[in-house]
Amino acid sequence: MAVEHSAAATSADQTRIHDIGYRAYDGPRLGRSYATRALYSQSLRGAYGLGRSAKSKVLPMLLFVVMCVPAAIMVAVAVATKAHDLPVAYTRYAIIMQSVICLYVASQAPQSVSRDLRFKTVPLYFSRPIETADYVRAKFAALASALFVLTAAPLLVLYVGALLAKLDFADQTEGCAQGLLSVALLSLLFAGIGLVIASVTPRRGFGIAAVIAVLIISYGAVSTLQAIADSQDNPGAIPWIGLFSPVTLIDGVQSAFLGAEPSHPGGHGPDTAQGIVYLAVVLGLIAAAYGLLLRRYKKVGL
């Protein structure tokens, strides 16, 4: 007993509390809004590989260049030939380049959310003032903004080129505004769909494959069914079939309300009443995607 008491006393004598200079934070508390803005900024930069390794920048930057180069070539041709109009309408450009847009969503939606799920960092976000809705809004807005940059940049290239070619200012401004409105709606829809799919699995590869399947394969299937309906002299079914693909949904909205030429087989685009249905479905899908993300991250953050 004496030995144990002596050992305890010696251990107590050797116990020291060392002050190594840490100080408590006494600066301003920036709160939820600042944390949400920081998450949005970090996610937006990450969508183009900024602040990450050089390898992470290759694909998004390459896709951005691929989106803009055809627009630059069209502008050069229009200037050189003194054309009276651009080869492609502003509202048609995103539909033509849909494969590039889909690849971008498939690569960046999983990058935005799947890594947080895989490394279980989501609860760490919610240990701070940020809440579930803040996280979802920041991620949704960041990917939608990144998509808008990707799709709006070539339209601005076309617009500047059209002005340099001395095309009609009013017509080009109206067309560019219609194109920007269309790609803004496209960005929200594709970002919502991509994030919902990517948030289901922490495996980035699975997320990429699933996003490609939903965006690209659905368009191929819908286009095939529309072609069959056109070949069987059933043009009335063509607009309704277009409700089942994100790409044809955007195409239907812009052909109904923005004066765009429909890409449906036979030129059978939706009329005004059908266009209202198209717009309602697009807005409903965006709202549903946001709601599903909220529900998903309420469970993940536990």
C-alpha positions, 0 to 999 in steps of 0.5 A: 500500500505504501509503494502504491501511495508513493507511486501515485504521489510521484505521478501527481508531482510529475503532472503538469499543465503546459500553456503552449500559446493557444488563444480562444477565438475572439473575432466576429462570428460570421454565422450561417449566411457566411458559411453557406456562401463559402460552401457555394463558392468552394463548390462552384470553384470545385466544379471547374477544378479550381483550388484542386489538383491539375488533374481535376481541372482537365475534364471540366476545362476541356468540356468548357473549351469544347462548348465554346470552340464551335461558337467561335468557328460559327462567328468566324464563318459569319464574319468572313462570309458577311452572312446576314444571320448566324448559322445556328439560333441561340436557343438551338445551341445547347440542344445541339451540344447536349452531349457535352452538357450531359457529360459535364453534369455526369462528371461534376454532380458526383464530384460535388456530393459523392465525396462528402458521402464517401468520406462521411464529412456531411455531419461535420458541416452540420456540426457548425451553424450551417443546416441541411437546407443551407447545404442543399441550397449551396450545392444546388446553386453552385452546380446550376451556376457552373452549368449556366457558365458552361452553357451561357459562355458560347452564347455570349461568344455568338452574340459578340461575334454577331455584333462584330459581323454587324448583324441587326442589334435588336434581333441579336439581343432578343435572340441572345436573351431568349437563349440565356433564359433557356439555358438558365432553365436547363441549368436548374433542371440538369443540376437538380437531376444530377445532384439527386442521382449523385446523392444516392450513392457515395461511389462516384463511378456509379453516380456518373453512369446513372446520370449519363443513363438518365440524361442521354439514354432517356433522350435517345429513347424519347427521340426514337419513340417520337420518330416512330410516331412520326413515321406512323402519321401520329403527330399528336403523340410527338409532343406528349412523348417529349415530356419524358426526357430532360432535353426534350422538355427544355426544347419544348419549353423554348419552342412554345414560348421563346420562338425556337424551332422545335427539334421534334421529328417532323417539326411537331413542337408543342402548342401553347397549351402543351407548352404550359404543361412542359413548363409545369413539368420542368418547374415541378421536377426542379422543385421535386429535386430540391425536396428530395435533396432536403429529405436525403440530407436530413437522413445523412446528417444524423 
